[in-house]
Structure formats: C-alpha cells, structure tokens
Amino acid sequence: NLTPDGTFPSHVPDPTVPAYLEQAIKLVKETGADCGFGYDGDADRLGAIDDTGNTLYGDRILAIFAREILARQPGAKIVFEVKCSQALVEYIKSLGGVPLMWKTGHSLIKAKMKQEGAVLAGEMSGHMFFADDYYGYDDAIFASLRFMRIIANSNRRLSELAAEIPYYYATPEIRVKIKSPDADMLKFQIVSEIKKIFLSHNLPQTAPQNQVHGVIDIDGARVVFSDGWGLIRASNTQPILVLRFEAKTPQRLKEIQELFYEQLHRFPEVILPGC
C-alpha cells in the first residue's frame, strides 16, 4: 500500500480492526520479523503484532511500555481508559506502579496526565502518551521506535514479553447503533438506565456469579463481577453505544455479555449485533 490513495482501496487505516492488520500479520510470518505495526491515517494510533503473528491491542501495548518505565521510575502513575483490561491494572500494580483509570478520549487523557503528573497513558484505540522523555502527546511513530528499543534491550521475543501480562478473555470494542433521530441524546439516557439497573441489583438472574461487586461510573458504567466486567458507555463522537466485556473464562465472558444484552433489550431503539 505504498501509493497514496485517499480512497484506501486495500483497507481503512485503523489498527483496532483485526481484518485491517491481516496484511501486516502475513508479512510478519513470511519474513520472520520480530514485530509488526499498524497505524491509523494520521499516525497517532498504534497496533502491534508479535513475532508469532498475534495482535497486541492498546492495553497490552501500554503494559509493555509501563514495564520499561516502572523499572526506572518505581511508583510512577500510569493512566488508562475504562475499556482497558483488568490485566493491565494487575500488571502495573505488580511492577510497583499506580494504575489510574479515566475517561475515554485523547484530550481527556492528556488533561488527566497533566493533573496527576503521570509519565505514561494509553487507550485501547492505540493512542500512547509519553511524558517520560517526550512531550506528553500521542505519536505512534515515536511509540513504535520505543517499542523496538524495549524488545532489543530485553533480548527476548515480543511474544515472551506479552506472556508476562495476565490474560483474560475479552471481546473487542462493540459499537451498537441506536435507531432514533434523537440517538445523540438517547445514548446517555440508556447508559444512565442500565447503570441504575446494575446499581439496584435488579437483575433477572440471581446466580451468585452475577452478583455485582461494584459499578465504576467515571465514563458510562463498568460493572464489576468477581470474575470479570462489562462496560457500556456513550460514544464521544457518534450517536452510538460502546460495549466491551472481559472474564476469566470464555463461558463467563458469554454470560456477562448476555446479561448486558438482556438489559438492552428493554430499549427497542437499540440495534444489538445479530438482532
């Protein structure tokens, strides 16, 4: 894809969509490369591919950057957004860092970094922000160079570095349309109602595993269970809902996702995947 073409005949440049990384994954495998990268159109978002062809998304990329920084700056604050894995929280803590969850959005993340004096921040979308030896903003080319330096200095494969991070089963970001002329207002109302349902524990299923341990509402509602979580939030830029789910087993991942979908079926305007 070396000829500039604004119609993007091969694929849209978006490192969060698995299908758009297939060319890079194929090249990594064919050439025996140590890693591969995917950028978005203006190169401020990064996706990475390890030496085995597995894709690393924003939260696992951030974990690897955190590992290198915390080795030099124990106790440093690392900011991440609400869609990121619980594995990232656990990994940062295990390295002696301070994980700080915050709202999605690069301007919001940068403001939080400045407020907290954090040295590093990142989003699932691939935005990586460095205030450690850099200016505190997101530059995917700079990030990829730092990433290669980490691999080179470790004398280990990227797949080995990634294997140190705890693993949870997770969905990608699920973007749900709202069929209504008032979708931009309705998305916030739906999130508010879903949050109330989980806070009230007024769930149709009373199985012990569905007991709510807490609701993090800094951006939408991240509902925490003993073995996973589910998130619903209103998109910052589109008239849609954003969902993500994570759990310790594939079965629990499916159950948590279905639990959220059952609540969303209360709203006829919501167009769930496959419905």
Secondary structure, 3 states (H helix, E strand, C coil): CCCCCCCCCCCCCCCCCHHHHHHHHHHHHHHCCCCEEEECCCCCEEEEECCCCCEECHHHHHHHHHHHHHHHCCCCEEEEECCCCHHHHHHHHHCCCEEEEECCCHHHHHHHHHHHCCCEEECCCCEEEECCCCCCCECHHHHHHHHHHHHHHHCCCHHHHHHCCCCCEECCCEEEEECCCCHHHHHHHHHHHHHHHHHCCCCCCCCHHHCCCEEECCCCEEEEECCEEEEEEECCCCCEEEEEEEECCHHHHHHHHHHHHHHHCCCCCEECCCC
